[in-house]
Amino acid sequence: MLEIGAVTVGVFLGAMVSGFSGFAFSAVCGAVLLHILEPHRAIPLMMACSITSQLLTMVALRRSLQFKTSPWLLLGGAAGVAVAVVAISAVDPRMLRWIFGAFLALYATYLMVRTPIESLSMSGAMSQTLVGTLGGAVGVLTAMPGAIPTVWCEMRGCSKAEQRACVQPFIIAMQVFALLLFAITPGGIPREVPYYLAISLPALCLGSWLGVVAFQRVEDAVFRKIILLMLIASGVMLLK
């Protein structure tokens, strides 16, 4: 019962942040799930929940945002996912949490304190493929494929709407592909994952809806600070 309650809380918080920001479901949800479930159970569950949350928020925002992403980004992402799925069994769970947590905390802190810089031109096919590859690989290992593309969008000076319109379709594509690959691997997807997903659906829908409402109403400056503070807190929790 305690495990189910923790999963529900983690999914709700992750869905609310994902609905609000368009990414970072696993940054928040993983801070809870990776402490109560083994990575081979937690990561597929977070992917399935993230896909559901992304679809819900994209439907809710379809009239205000034009969702699209680069085919080069998707091609590189598919390659990164394929490599990482093969390598995931060799990753130490404790080291994974440390690396993931340190990245979240340091990156979010950097974004919080940095001064405005000139945007970089990194929109070529090679750059997009590289970003996609890294994003796909990181997504398999941490269930957070949006991290690297979000950094890329930040470096290019994309607006909040442009970033969301690019990153959300990429997240869905990578996580669907990763789940398909997990399903055909010898270990497959643990049988508990569909059960946990089913019992988490009410919390997932409510969190996603609240996140979208907040996204539509909160000013840009407040939006940015809330997301960065939550990412820092999630990263620190993973380091414990």
Secondary structure, DSSP 8 states (H G I E B T S, - for coil): -HHHHHHHHHHHHHHHHHHHHSS-HHHHHHHHHHHHS-HHHHHHHHHHHHHHHHHHHHHHTTTT------HHHHHHHHHHHHHHHHHGGGS-HHHHHHHHHHHHHHHHHHHHH----------SHHHHHHHHHHHHHHHHHHS-TTHHHHHHHHHTT--HHHHHHHHHHHHHHHHHHHHHHHHHSSS-S-THHHHHHHHHHHHHHHHHHHHHHHHHHS-HHHHHHHHHHHHHHHHHHHT-
